[in-house]
Amino acid sequence: MTQRKRSRSIRNAAIVGVSTALLGVTAPVTASATGTNRPEPLTWSACEGTGLDPRQECATLDVPMDYADPDGPRIEMAVSRIPAEKPDARRGALLLIAGGPGGSSLGDPSGKGQKLPQRVRDTHDLIGFAPRGLAPSTPADCGLEHGDLATSRLRPWPAPDGSVDGNMTTARRMADACARNGGELIKHLGTANEARDIDRLRAALGERRISAWGVSYGTYVGAVYAQLFPHRTDRIVLDSVDNPDPARVNRAWLAAHEQGVEDTFPHFAAWASRPGNPDRVAERAADVRPLFLRLAARLDREPIPWPGANPEELNGNVLRQTMLETFAAPGRYPTLAKLMLAARRGTVPPAPQAPPEAVLQNVAAVGAGVLCNDVAWPRTAAEYEKDVAESRAKYPLTAGMPRNAMLCAAWPYPPREAPVRITDRGPSNVLLVQNERDVNTPLAGALRMREALGRRAVMVTVDSTGHDAYLANGNACGDATVSRFLATGQRPDGDLYCR
């Protein structure tokens, strides 16, 4: 792949913050499989393209497609770095692990990595990468229909009456497309293989141990890496933390949205009713929730045409999906408020801009491969109908979506290995940082990760709202605690609450 194509793909991947946004099991692959065919040292060259720090360098690493067949077909993994700014004080490499599945950190050494304190940038190479399947690494593609690229289809919502029949039909169509167009690579996407790729990268970098800052789904990747390769880890930060439940894995992450919305909605309601707010939707915070529910129900019955959007109508589920997306950061609240105000008038704002379709196809394929290969999903509509009904009754804001069937309900490939169980075995070098109100990775799930890691971890809970805590939506106390750990290795003596 040419450097120009790589830089263009970096820019395209940066458009997408998170991805979509899933018995005949072969013998599990052991961590030691990465010890064969030791990778060659990386050859770095300048990264072309706009918006990148001129110091950022790019390289390509070959990794096995299938770690059970390390001498078989290879795929490319695109990586990047900005070297430590004080070579004489260099400690090692800090890997930036993006969320998703389907997120890339390839541009992060130039981006979020530059928010890190100077003493961390002085002593650590900042390393980014595009996970397997995500361009400009060897790309995966399911060739989905345009309508199936809508977030409300990739993360599907039940029908207004709670039926999942349409979702099961969509799941079969999308899974068939992935089987038809995804090739051999789609079968080998998954968190454990991403962790093995990371260890190949560590070896290619010439590092005995590696530090990491994983965010959102990247916290699960980081935890799996620390479980498979515990003595290859230095300082591990898990930021906005996924539930590591080995029985459900990503099904638990999807289900968590119902609690995440409940945790966050009061904060939005207070903002949306504040006097002087130009996007004020109600005079009292207590009125915002019933207003939202009435508006969503009305849009279920009477959608408003929305030319240029996908789907090309504002219906109740599109409003609910917008709620999920805007709750990721308080700075996005105006998007939901403006949509509510427009819908009350029977109008719509300009259609939201979407990334290029090729990028959406690639991200959707990676998300599907990881979510569906990591763990087996229920196969029958009856199982989802029961869960959706319970969710709709208890959490009306999310209308059953968090327990619904996605394309994994019809995925044609059984998991090749059992999910990695996160345990307390390994060095005590993990720091968790978690906002109290996080729509995507709620505090309840983070506490499950804290419990699983046991003595290996210390947890910082931050009195803040939004997804991504460290150097983003957290607070000064949480940021200072994480920065101190990355710079010095010093953690709090015990779990800490940052008010």
Salt bridges, closest charged atoms under 4 A:
GLU48 OE1 - ARG4 NH2 3.32
ASP53 OD2 - ARG55 NH2 2.92
GLU57 OE1 - ARG81 NE 2.53
ASP66 OD2 - ARG416 NH2 3.35
GLU85 OE2 - ARG55 NH1 3.15
GLU85 OE2 - ARG121 NH1 3.17
ASP125 OD2 - ARG90 NH2 2.89
GLU145 OE1 - ARG173 NE 3.67
ASP148 OD1 - ARG153 NH1 2.80
ASP148 OD1 - ARG173 NH2 2.81
GLU184 OE1 - LYS187 NZ 3.29
GLU184 OE2 - HIS188 NE2 3.30
ASP197 OD2 - ARG132 NE 2.75
ASP199 OD1 - ARG202 NE 2.76
GLU207 OE2 - ARG90 NH2 2.41
ASP234 OD2 - ARG91 NE 2.85
ASP234 OD1 - ARG209 NH2 3.83
ASP245 OD2 - ARG248 NE 3.12
GLU258 OE2 - ARG403 NH2 3.03
GLU262 OE1 - ARG289 NH1 3.07
ASP279 OD1 - LYS338 NZ 2.94
ASP287 OD1 - ARG284 NH2 2.86
ASP300 OD2 - ARG320 NH2 2.92
GLU357 OE1 - HIS146 ND1 2.85
ASP387 OD2 - ARG251 NH2 3.86
GLU390 OE2 - LYS386 NZ 3.03
GLU390 OE1 - ARG403 NH1 3.38
GLU417 OE2 - ARG196 NH1 2.97
GLU436 OE1 - ARG437 NH1 3.74
ASP438 OD1 - HIS467 ND1 3.00
ASP463 OD1 - ARG437 NH2 3.08
ASP468 OD1 - HIS467 NE2 3.70
ASP495 OD1 - ARG450 NE 3.06
